[in-house]
């Protein structure tokens, strides 16, 4: 009788264990998944059209620089393809400020400046910790990532969400090939 009871208990625990989902999302990842469900708007961003110079752990876009770690092959590929670049991030941050700020005095002050973009200038920053967001369920022609942006001048860290779309990609396309033929179709800064 004890043997049957023990066997039944083991069997019921085993069934419960195998019945659970393989991957549970932490709170941040759940918020990101929800963000893509509710706030996602596809947009096409241009690739960088100027001169791109690659040196060791930095990529120079005309006169602006972004750094990366050598171990971050995906970030290096994104930068070398001109999908992410300082001028894009500068324009994005300025537009985000204009869209979200309700203080009319700050907006007027910004317009009075000789170069309003200077306040949002992205240069000598570092991109690190890229992670593909497989849980957001894109198709084989698009991939989503989160990237950490570090600006040592003001000691800040910002998280960006991006989506790359490659219309000619297939299920077996390598990540490097995917990025080579991709375009940036989503960019968002999250707190």
Long-range contacts (C-beta under 8 A, 24 or more apart in sequence): 23-135, 25-135, 29-133, 29-135, 32-133, 32-136, 32-146, 32-161, 32-190, 33-133, 33-135, 33-136, 35-161, 35-188, 35-190, 36-133, 36-136, 36-144, 36-161, 39-188, 40-186, 41-186, 42-163, 42-165, 42-185, 42-186, 43-185, 43-186, 43-187, 44-183, 44-184, 44-185, 45-83, 45-88, 45-183, 45-184, 45-185, 45-187, 47-81, 47-82, 47-83, 47-183, 47-184, 48-82, 48-83, 48-85, 48-87, 48-88, 49-82, 52-79, 52-80, 52-82, 54-79, 54-80, 61-85, 61-86, 61-87, 62-87, 64-122, 64-123, 65-123, 65-124, 66-125, 66-126, 66-127, 67-124, 67-125, 67-126, 67-127, 68-126, 68-127, 68-128, 69-128, 72-127, 72-128, 72-129, 72-130, 73-176, 74-130, 74-145, 74-175, 74-179, 75-127, 75-128, 75-130, 75-147, 77-175, 77-176, 77-179, 77-180, 78-127, 78-130, 78-164, 78-179, 79-127, 81-179, 81-180, 81-182, 83-164, 83-179, 83-182, 83-183, 83-184, 84-127, 84-147, 84-162, 84-184, 86-121, 86-122, 86-123, 86-125, 87-122, 88-184, 88-187, 89-122, 89-125, 89-149, 90-117, 90-120, 90-121, 90-122, 91-117, 92-187, 92-189, 93-120, 93-122, 93-189, 94-119, 94-120, 96-189, 122-151, 124-152, 124-153, 125-149, 125-150, 125-151, 125-152, 126-150, 126-152, 133-161, 138-163, 140-169, 140-170, 140-171, 140-173, 141-165, 141-166, 141-167, 141-169, 142-166, 142-185, 143-175, 143-178, 143-182, 144-186, 158-189, 159-189, 159-190, 159-191, 160-187, 160-188, 160-189, 160-190, 161-186, 161-187, 161-188, 161-189, 161-190, 162-186, 162-187, 162-188
